[in-house]
Amino acid sequence: MNNIINGTEIAKIIKDEIKKNIEDLQGKKPCLAVVIVGDDYASHVYVKNKNKACEYVGIKSDTYFLDTNITEQDLLTLIEKLNNDDNVNGILVQLPLPNHINEKNILLKINPLKDVDGFHPYNIGMLSTNNSMLKSCTPAGCIELLKRYNVDIKGKNALVIGRSNIVGKPLSMMLLNEDATVTTAHTKTKNLEYLTKQADIIIVAIGVANFLKPHMIKEGAILIDVGMNRDNDKLCGDIDFSCSQKASLITPVPGGVGPMTITMLMKNCLIAYKIQNNMNV
Amino acid sequence: MNNIINGTEIAKIIKDEIKKNIEDLQGKKPCLAVVIVGDDYASHVYVKNKNKACEYVGIKSDTYFLDTNITEQDLLTLIEKLNNDDNVNGILVQLPLPNHINEKNILLKINPLKDVDGFHPYNIGMLSTNNSMLKSCTPAGCIELLKRYNVDIKGKNALVIGRSNIVGKPLSMMLLNEDATVTTAHTKTKNLEYLTKQADIIIVAIGVANFLKPHMIKEGAILIDVGMNRDNDKLCGDIDFSCSQKASLITPVPGGVGPMTITMLMKNCLIAYKIQNNMNV
């Protein structure tokens, strides 16, 4: 049995769905504004990949390369301009920002209806009350993988390891919205192995290479790996891949959750476009 | 050993702290606007109790009694007026509203900085990212009770039974912010008794009389009861009070969480006043 979730394949299927959907807009194109400050190498790679995905699905992408010395006020002014520009449907500020800029102030400034990263407190609150339109991309990608592999989440014991604002916490809320019984564990958790052994679904997002080991899980568990680490120069996740011997489903790294993040960003751009044009989402 | 949490006493202590704090404002008073539509009996009792608490701590209270036939637009217009009135620090719309009014539209209209109920998605999002100023009153009251009884929440296994937007979900987030390992259970949970037996702290908010029984808990558990039900005309909570034989701490009903809700509302009014006047909170 092939129990390895093919994130690359699912991402391609969803991107093709989005592409088809955008073609149906009859010449109109959603537009994503990407703001990148300074010359962090990884950020530039991410932005290049985002632009490539935009091109594939038919989203117009405007990238603003800003000098690392830009003031917070000038950056806020740019966001205000993008907020007010009817031709811009999504705004994404690439993190991290230089230290002299308060990230929180910047993210709060983005119009929640254009917040395609789903990081604005308004969108997080809407997610919590299960009214969300724009969901954080990585957690939304995890849920989408489960659904595309026909995992019945309802009533399952789901364990989320990690409680970051951009992955662990929104994931816990999304799983709760899908009717899972959700436990959120973290560095202060005292009996983690006890919890991992009970869980039907485990999602790990802590950034520790090969953290979850086969002896910690039960036979048939479903494992989603959000980690992306380097172990002796080899890419690996937070889950020791030998867990695949016991798991009923597992995401590999790379090729699991990774390709889903940008794909869900594309989906959010389309959703934002539709909301702003009073179309059914 | 007296293991019964005295919510009435704690509420009185906190109200006196708020009162002292307001006296220190040297003649200035926070102002709470309460909006009540129609003549629901319970709502009128609540509003009367709120007004009494306001008077006690020194908060000015303006109550708007509106006809049950008011249009949604007229109610939105009133909220807009209160949003823009610098003399109003907190706005509370008493729920439920008549069926012809969309509750969500009304709650979204309230300026988040004046949202003393903590129900606006913005405030829920801020809570999720642990940046909250205005927290939902009932869950905040539960946490406050634990703290005033010197419960060390960090690393504890906390189980929240119930996932309502106004109690269960924000409570889960608050407990996570306090470093508990948090499990949220609900009607779709399959193995509840298994979970209750493991939990160090159990908070029940489901509205089912005497639901949690002694055989379901472990010796020494800490039990917080958000329920308020009638059982043969007698007030009771969601926790069978005979659990007090096994629990290390337990809230009674009445006199446990109940008195904390309005108290935390008073606290939110003071916090809202301070935010709006650029004072340290």
Interface residues (C-beta under 8 A of the other chain):
Chain A: K104 H120 P121 Y122 N123 I124 G125 M126 S128 T129 N131 K154 G155 N157 R163 N165 K169 P170 S172 M173 L176 D179 A180 T181 V182 T183 T184 A185 H186 K188 T189 K190 N191 L195
Chain B: K104 H120 P121 Y122 N123 I124 G125 M126 L127 S128 T129 N131 K154 G155 N157 R163 N165 K169 P170 S172 M173 L176 D179 A180 T181 V182 T183 T184 A185 H186 K188 T189 K190 N191 L195
